[in-house]
Amino acid sequence: MLQWEKDKANPDFFDEMLERQMNRFLVSYANYLNNKYERRGSVFQSPFKRLQINEDGYLQQAIIYVHANAQKHGLISDYKKYFHSSFNNIVEDDSYYTDVNNVLDFFKGKEQFLKIHEEQVAYFYSRGWLSSKLE
């Protein structure tokens, strides 16, 4: 059996392959920028970090944070008009990229999904977007 066939039998093979490819891409990109602009050091502000979501409240906060992040950072005035998040896919029942049913089940329906988003965004926006575990 060839080495790559042995590797492919490993259940984590595709995750490890993707991680290696992303690492190579990011290192190549950093080297390109450093060479082009005659600079040294890290290109990215800080390493990517992962946080385990182990509570329903935290999952709710994470979903809303992702949907409202563009508004928080001033990219758009209303998160509902930002088409680069899954918010509109969920509202329009577009399951092509998003597991709409699971998200709506988690929020206990579309009305609750919309209501909780409005309440949370209004609450945090009126207080200057308090920092979150996600930052």
URCOR-V86002 format. One record per backbone hydrogen bond with DSSP energy under -1.0 kcal/mol. NH is the residue of the N-H (numbers start at 0). CO is the residue of the C=O. If there is no record, write none. Layout:
{{NH & CO} {NH & CO}}
This chain:
{{5 & 1} {6 & 2} {7 & 3} {8 & 4} {9 & 6} {12 & 9} {15 & 11} {16 & 12} {17 & 13} {18 & 14} {19 & 15} {20 & 16} {21 & 17} {22 & 18} {23 & 19} {24 & 20} {25 & 21} {26 & 22} {27 & 23} {28 & 24} {29 & 25} {30 & 26} {31 & 27} {32 & 28} {33 & 29} {34 & 30} {35 & 31} {36 & 32} {38 & 33} {58 & 54} {59 & 55} {60 & 56} {61 & 57} {62 & 58} {63 & 59} {64 & 60} {65 & 61} {66 & 62} {67 & 63} {68 & 64} {71 & 67} {72 & 68} {73 & 70} {74 & 69} {80 & 77} {81 & 78} {89 & 85} {90 & 86} {91 & 87} {92 & 89} {93 & 88} {99 & 97} {102 & 98} {103 & 99} {104 & 100} {105 & 101} {106 & 102} {108 & 103} {112 & 108} {113 & 109} {114 & 110} {115 & 111} {116 & 112} {117 & 113} {118 & 114} {119 & 115} {120 & 116} {121 & 117} {122 & 118} {123 & 119} {124 & 120} {125 & 121} {127 & 124} {128 & 123} {134 & 131}}
